[in-house]
Amino acid sequence: MFAKIRHFLGQLFSKSRTVNNEPLNKVSLIVIILIDIFILVNVFTGLNDISGWHLSPNQAYPCYSEWDNYRTKNNKDKDYQMINLALPNYSNNQLNRQIYQQAEEGHLGKVSPICLQYAEYKDKVKNSQNLQTIKTIEQQQNKVSNLEQSNKNIRAQYDSTLLEKIAGQSSDKSINQVSAEKAKQTLEQNKIQISTITKEISQLKNELLTKPESTNFLAFLKNENTFREVETGYKKASFWYPSIQLSFQALFLLPLIFIALLVHNISQRKGYGLIALISWHLLVIFLIPLVLKIFEFLQVGAIFKFIFDIVGTLLGGLLFLISYVYILIVPLVGFGIIKFFQRIVFNAKVQAVSRVQKSRCINCAKKIRHNDIYCPHCGYDQFVECENCHELTYKALPYCKHCGTVQSSSGLVHKR
């Protein structure tokens, strides 16, 4: 296996650096490398664009994350927090439904109708009266925070003043700004204010939560069946999204690969060395992202999740065994790719048959005369002695042209 990989890589680099079996000069090689980099960057840019053509799970179900967070919270203030979450963007005058539907522009797929309904409920909550209520609550909460901070500072001074008093130190030598009695009085007043403001905040929150638009929105959020429908749709979209992305990426790359391979084969047959070199570089450039995306898909796509679920079911917590599965699968995939290229792109027998039929050199594919034993362009020996009749017959062809005896594999072409 390693010998085949080494042979494959040798052929790959050889084809990338030669024109008609002659090495490229350094300037030409640098120019081609720069062109390769430019094209590769544009290929990845195109792949990134086409990958986002279909709506992602978060775009198709924009309400799921917010809704799921609400359901998992256990704090008693979660209803108010949800209503508050619907209000901060009021100043831009753009409705949530419009924001959700904007994702459909220039993309395939549709936003979930339930999420659009979710957005409509949020839009009804988002009015000027409710916004003013929220602002008032926030102002009152800031007052409470300031009073609590003031109490914290006063307590520190109060404790220090008590120590000074116990030590018998006179008030005119005290390092604190207030006396113990004054500090205690201020603390009590602040506590009363905090209690009063907290009650006002609680009342404002209750008023906000009991408004019809708020109660309708919260009732919609607490509908178990509706949420389960969104959750099922989101998980299904998440499962298939990597496969959809790979399909669009393949749709982008496969025509380019086919055209590059076609041009390369035609230019090789006709002896257009420079075109063959450029088309070969293009073929490699188009194949690199495809291979990378396939391996990326194997990590996050439907296949990975399928394997993950099977291993999780059979082996419980031994999910690290998935790594062993990938250690086995990835080399096999790589070996399959190498075998494919050896049979399609680098198949010496197929190339030799085509070149003999067109009176071309088996090695460099340039035009030669029918009876030329050696190629005048590259010096390659075109014939081998038949093991049966000992006449000269074409290398790499399966049968002797004189007696028809099957030839051994020793006559295969070994490109220099």
Secondary structure, 3 states (H helix, E strand, C coil): CHHHHHHHHHHHHHHHHEECCEECCHHHHHHHHHHHHHHHHHHHHHHHHHHCCECCHHHHCCCHHHHHHHHHCCCCCHHHHHHHHCCHHHHHCCCHHHHHHHCCCCCECCCCHHHHHHHHHHHHHCCHHHHHHHHHHHHHHHHHHHHHHHHHHHHHHHHHHHHHHHCCCCHHHCCCCCCHHHHHHHHHHHHHHHHHHHHHHHHHHHHHHCCHHHHHHHHHHCCHHHHHHHHHHHHHHHHHHHHHHHHHHHHHHHHHHHHHHHHHHHHHHHCCHHHHHHHHHHHHHHHHHHHHHHHHHHHHCHHHHHHHHHHHHHHCCCCCHHHHHHHHHHHHHHHHHHHHHHHHCCCHHHHHHHHHHCCECCCCCCECCCCCCECCCCCCECEEECCCCCCEEECCCCECCCCCCECCHHHCCCCC
